[in-house]
Amino acid sequence: MSDDVEEPSKSFFIFGRDVAQIPCFRNSFLYGISGGIGVGVLAFLGTSRPHLATHIGFGSFFCGTMVYWMACRYQWSVRRFEQQQLREAMRRQALYEGTTVERDLDIKSA
């Protein structure tokens, strides 16, 4: 018998909110960081000016993170809305099953 004690997961909190629970947070920052580093390195190789390359890298990190965040959250909202509609339709289907309302709906949809 081994005493396996699970360590509590270490989370990062910003303004009292666990960022691991925010949809799209992780991917947005990973893509933003990798894009910023890549563009910054390319800017440095092209200009040989570290100060300018740093500014360009940070700007591309910020813009990339914001663009990916907005696109991801929009898709997440669309999926969530569709799931809510489907859940409500399934609830109504179960409610009307075997009644005259279901037959009327079947006639209208055919």
Phi and psi in degrees as a GROMACS rama.xvg file:
@    title "Ramachandran Plot"
@    xaxis  label "Phi"
@    yaxis  label "Psi"
@TYPE xy
-102.091  146.236  SER-2
-95.86  84.7701  ASP-3
-84.6897  108.933  ASP-4
-104.084  119  VAL-5
-78.711  132.405  GLU-6
-78.0329  139.057  GLU-7
-65.1624  142.957  PRO-8
-66.8328  137.329  SER-9
-87.2541  118.836  LYS-10
-112.925  159.073  SER-11
-107.22  123.863  PHE-12
-109.745  133.198  PHE-13
-124.375  123.411  ILE-14
53.1826  37.6956  PHE-15
78.4604  11.1646  GLY-16
-120.619  133.863  ARG-17
-73.9924  117.684  ASP-18
-70.6039  -18.6083  VAL-19
-69.215  -19.2729  ALA-20
-92.832  -3.15205  GLN-21
-88.685  121.135  ILE-22
-62.6155  140.416  PRO-23
75.0449  -3.83894  CYS-24
-64.1969  -50.6599  PHE-25
-62.8312  -51.3879  ARG-26
-63.5283  -39.0135  ASN-27
-59.8883  -45.9116  SER-28
-72.1696  -36.0793  PHE-29
-65.0663  -44.6261  LEU-30
-67.3955  -38.9171  TYR-31
-64.4104  -44.2066  GLY-32
-64.8161  -47.27  ILE-33
-66.2583  -38.9054  SER-34
-66.2695  -41.0512  GLY-35
-63.873  -41.8022  GLY-36
-65.6581  -44.8207  ILE-37
-62.2341  -47.6985  GLY-38
-67.374  -38.2553  VAL-39
-62.9693  -42.8593  GLY-40
-65.173  -43.408  VAL-41
-63.9837  -37.9973  LEU-42
-65.4264  -39.0777  ALA-43
-66.2792  -42.3361  PHE-44
-65.6416  -31.2263  LEU-45
-81.9451  -32.8071  GLY-46
-111.012  -22.9196  THR-47
59.1955  29.1958  SER-48
-120.765  103.327  ARG-49
-63.4161  -36.1893  PRO-50
-65.0802  -45.7487  HIS-51
-66.4504  -41.9671  LEU-52
-63.656  -35.7618  ALA-53
-64.9154  -43.644  THR-54
-64.2977  -42.8717  HIS-55
-65.2158  -42.5753  ILE-56
-62.089  -44.4216  GLY-57
-67.7589  -39.678  PHE-58
-62.3274  -41.4914  GLY-59
-70.5585  -33.9449  SER-60
-60.0784  -48.6721  PHE-61
-64.4747  -48.0697  PHE-62
-65.5819  -42.8715  CYS-63
-62.7753  -41.7926  GLY-64
-63.8712  -44.7742  THR-65
-66.5172  -42.3514  MET-66
-64.9214  -46.5123  VAL-67
-65.4599  -39.2112  TYR-68
-59.7835  -48.21  TRP-69
-65.8809  -41.7938  MET-70
-65.9122  -42.5678  ALA-71
-66.4134  -44.0049  CYS-72
-66.1279  -35.2643  ARG-73
-63.242  -47.7739  TYR-74
-62.4646  -38.8009  GLN-75
-63.3007  -41.8243  TRP-76
-65.7805  -40.441  SER-77
-63.5683  -46.0112  VAL-78
-62.6049  -40.9518  ARG-79
-64.3655  -41.2938  ARG-80
-63.5905  -43.5811  PHE-81
-64.276  -37.7313  GLU-82
-64.8107  -39.8057  GLN-83
-65.5438  -40.2924  GLN-84
-64.2515  -43.591  GLN-85
-64.1907  -41.9484  LEU-86
-60.5153  -42.8616  ARG-87
-67.2321  -40.0714  GLU-88
-64.7298  -39.5444  ALA-89
-67.5896  -36.5644  MET-90
-64.394  -44.5205  ARG-91
-65.4011  -38.0459  ARG-92
-61.7814  -44.1411  GLN-93
-66.6182  -33.9253  ALA-94
-70.9174  -40.0062  LEU-95
-92.8622  0.326962  TYR-96
-61.7017  125.581  GLU-97
83.8198  8.80683  GLY-98
-108.343  173.542  THR-99
-69.3333  -27.683  THR-100
-61.655  -40.5702  VAL-101
-64.2555  -42.8238  GLU-102
-63.024  -40.6444  ARG-103
-63.755  -41.975  ASP-104
-65.2906  -37.4943  LEU-105
-65.3928  -38.632  ASP-106
-66.6343  -42.3213  ILE-107
-66.3448  -36.1307  LYS-108
-81.6765  -15.7829  SER-109
